[in-house]
Structure formats: structure tokens, C-alpha cells
């Protein structure tokens, strides 16, 4: 996607194929809605063959479950996407905008099986979140007995009614703005005068520097080739030498990664030796001047994969995606409901040998002794590691101490 996006920057306008890609990407933001679907196009037989080639044996049941899976994302708004304040502000000043709180944006995420049955669905409308799961379908997907869902649900205590609703396939909703406000209020109450400002954010100049570095790398390594038409769509082959591209991208990012570790994480010192030297590429398809699909063979990235071994995946684009709507009859959850459910769920999983006895009114649920209170310095250190004060409070109720939380934050 970075490579294709290069064309939109105008650095390879001299190539007619790249010009088509550039215009196709420009049109993505002109509509009021857009959809993207990632799908595993590999057949069960191809998945098994790929696993055998790479030394990771895949059983037929697992291969059948993975084949045909797709994950869809949709966004819609009342005006062209390119005119949304959320996106304009992020591009113009590098500000850290929270998309989930933007009421002008509606989002949808759906995980479906090959038959199109939604296994997990999330929607965001007017800064409210809506979640629904086909628990039995998910369990069946991984080869387990769907009846387990009913057994688990019947054993849950009354405090876990929100979890029961999810297991029953009901839509549940919660107000994202209220959750954000309560978290800020909680953090503000816990803050001390010496609270550090937190991790440095990627400033506009640094973001521009990174963009220019990536544009330079991609303009020198990526090529576009017009392959004519296929099934009524313009076919363009985008490719680049694998090891060279990976090596130069790593060199372009590393200077900023050292300055902003929170944003980039820990990068490798060099490109893994398993990255292939030869070219890797993707097929891009354009209809009516708009990007309609991109296909890629994951086997290109695996040196052990012999000719004839393939693992195709696909990205399909839809600029006429339907408007994301809030589902009717969703069960509304408060922040207290969510926290209570999480605490009850976690404590109910504790062993009988843990701290404390049994919580009154919840047969078989251990009552944990809170962990040793954190010092202000410890709380701030954990917060800097990415563990918010609200989570620290919850983990403390579960009996976790400073060292436990630090280990958890570092692993995350």
C-alpha cells in the first residue's frame, strides 16, 4: 500500500501506469463512503501445501477454517472523506486525533466466513460503539464443539450478564465519549504535579521527514507495468526487489525510530536473511479509474516455497459502500457494567489456591486481596510504559503488584 501510495505523491508521474494508480488513489477520498475487504483466497489445499513447504504443518480442519475468511472495514460520512476534519487535521499538523470520538465518521469492522456469515462485528456511530459476536460460529471455526458456548453461558454469575448477552449473539453498545471522559477524569484525579508529559509525539517536521524518505526509497525501487485489461478492469503489476526494498525502508525509518520508540517499537538491526532477493509484487486492478482490488501471493515472501506453491490473498475496494448504521435494540452498557464484568470474569478464573476466599453472593468466585498500593513514582513509570492509571487500578484489585504490572506492560 505504501508503494502504491507513492504514485499519489507525484514522484513517478512520468510512468503512465503509475499515473493511473495515482489518480485511482486520489479518488478514494472523493466519495462519502469507502469499503475495504481483506480475504484469504487460498484454497484449503494451497494452505496445506504452503504449510508443508515452510515446515509448518497445517491440518485439513484448520486449513478449511482459514480458507475464505475475510475481514471488512467500511467508513462513511456526510461529506467527502477527504474533507473530514479528522483526516485533514491529522495530515496538516500531525495532531493526535481520536477517530473513535469523531461523530462525523461512522465505522464498521466485520469478520466473516466463506459463506458471508458475520462472526464478529463492530460498528461506530455518533461516538457510540456497537459489538456483536457469533460465539458458536467462532468456536466452530477453530474446530471446537459449539455446545460449549451454552455450557459456559449457563455457568456465568449474574454479574456477567453483559458477557452472557455477547455469547447469546445480542448487540451490545457503549458510549465511547463517556468512557473517554471518565478515563480522563480518573487520570486527572490520580495525577501528581510532577507527572511527566509522556512519550514524545511525532511532530509535523519529523512526519514530513519520514514521508520524504519513504517517497525517495519507493521512487527508486518500485516499478509499475501496464498489463492491459482483465475481466473488464485495467491490470497493473507493481513490483520491487524484495531485499533491497526492505533494507532501504528499514534505513529510512531507523533514525526516527530511535527518537520515537513508543510509535515505532523495537526495530531489527538488519533485514532478516530469509527475505528474498528477487522481485515481489502485487496485481492492482482499476475500474472506471478507481482502485477496485489488489492481489498478492504470500508465497513470494517465503524462500522455502517452491514454484507452484501459492498462498493468494486479496484486498477489494468499494467506494460505494453502504452507510454504516447503528443496529436496533442494542443492549446499552455503562462503564461500570464493563469494569464489573471484567473484574468478575478475571477473578472467576483464579485458582482456589489464590489469595482470599469466596466473594459473597458469587458461588465459587474467589475474592482476591488487592495488591500492594503503588507509589506515585511506580504509577508514573507504568503509565510511561503504556499502562493507563485506570488499568493499574483494575489490576491492583486483582491482586497484582508493581513487578507484575511492569512485566505485563513490557511484554505488551
Secondary structure, DSSP 8 states (H G I E B T S, - for coil): -HHHHHHHTTTTTTSHHHHHHHHHHHHHTTSSEEEEEEEE---HHHHHHHHHHHT----HHHHHHHTT-EEEEEEEESS-GGG-HHHHHHHHH-----GGG-TTEEEEEEEE-TT--EEEEEEEETTEEEEEE-HHHHHHHTT--THHHHHHHHHS-GGGHHHHHHHTT--EEEEHHHHHHHHHHHHHHH--TT----S----HHHHHHHHHHHHHHHHHH-EEEEEEEETTEEEEEEEEEHHHHHHHHHHHHHHHHHH-HHHH----SS--TTS-SSEEEEEEEEETTEEEEEEEEGGGG-TT--TT---EEEEEEETT-------TT-EE--HHHHHHHHHHHHHHTS-TTSSS-B-TTSTT-B---------HHHHHHHHHTT--HHHHHHHHHTT--HHHHHHHHHH-
